Amino acid sequence: MAINVDFSALQQAVDLMGPYDPDFQIQLDNAFEEVDIDLSDGREVTPEDVVITSGGLISVFGQQAVLYIPDQGSSLWDVMTNGVKSKGGKRVHLANCSTINSMKEANRYERYVARNGLSQKFAVTGSDAHRYTDENRMAHLAVCQNCLSKLNYHDFRSKNREQKRAVVEDFAFDAFFARYSSYFTQKPKELLEKYAANTYVDEWQTISRRVRREANFCCSECKLDLKERKHLLHVHHINGNRNDNATENLSVLCVDCHSKAPLHDSMFVSSEHRRQIQSMRIEQNLYTPTKGSRSDKAWDEAFEQSDPAVHDLLLLRKRRNWEAPEVGGDVVDHQGEIVYSNAELVWEQRKQIVDIVEQDKTKVIALRWRVLTVADALEYG
């Protein structure tokens, strides 16, 4: 027996809601692990606690961290008064620089505290007969210039003395941690709390779905089609105000383009997601590198496509008149078989790969290619 039921009202409601979109999106990259040990306020460490990443950065308990010595000795008054302009204060270390190595060799490494808090001020002690005596204080410490040079942070090696001083004085820890997030599986806890505090309006999920749907789930910057991976597509507030949801203030960006937008240099994106984005750009014919070129256009293209974690190396090699690399390329053998896939940077004419993520390199080395870490490439070229 046929049952006649009028579903037109239900269908109208479904049409009004639009097609089903199961993507529940919060604009934090979800490829990171929960923080199990909080380093926000600092923690004393031993040499066994510290690991140096392939980028030359300091990792403590799986998190990016900086190292410093709280005891400022007789320089306490200097650092309290002059901060980053202090002449005698101990510096904050960002990388495996010569100072860190010499301290390790002298068995003085245990004096260090690891921290990944965002505050520019550090807990310090010391004694100064004229002002303070063995008191705990908070001081704005300068970062180590040897570390900045080791990383070539924002092309530090090319700068004159005055410009280097400006980098030290303007240094911000949130932007620093975000720049190199690809080397780590955990975010600093304070960054998570910072993003959580800067909340979206209650109806944000509805707004985000609508705006992305209207953009046909394509990035407005690189034109990448992300219908199959909607979680990699964000809605960007152009003026940085998450409460301003006017149409003219919203644009649709993939997570990689979003992190490179103005006012977003402290946004975290995992290496996994950046590599997925780059692989899809190549698959969709949105990126065809100009191989072997030293032109500004080719270099601009390399910066646009690559992970910010390798930008300091790119700055160095561009200045040394290298050719622009291919970003996210595959290396094939004489039979056309892929022997190394989705490499971060490929200099085909020099048979050199620089990568962030470690993968099997046996076959590509057999073809006389070199595979370098970013730290080795910065050190040896």
Buried (B, 14 or more C-beta within 10 A) or exposed (E): EEEEEEEEEEEEEEEEEEEEBEBEBEBBBEBBEEBEEBBBBBBEBEEEBBEEBBBBBBBBBBBBBBBBBBBBBEBBBBBBEBBBBBEEBBBBBBBBBEBBEEBBEEEEBEBBBBBBBBEBEBBBBBBBEEEBEEEEBEBBBBBBBBBBBBBBBBBBBEBEEEEBBEBBEEBEBBBBBBBBBBBBBBBBBBBBEEBEEEEBEEEBBEBBBBBBBEBEBBBBBBEBBBEEBBBBBBBBBBEEEBEEBEEEBBBBBBBBBBBBBEEBBBBBBBBBBBBBBBBBBBEBEBBEBBBEBEEEEBBEBBBBBBBBBBBBBBBBBBEEEBBBBBBBBBBBEEEEEEBBBBBBBBBBEEEBBBBBEEEEBEBBBEEEBBBBBBBBBBEEE
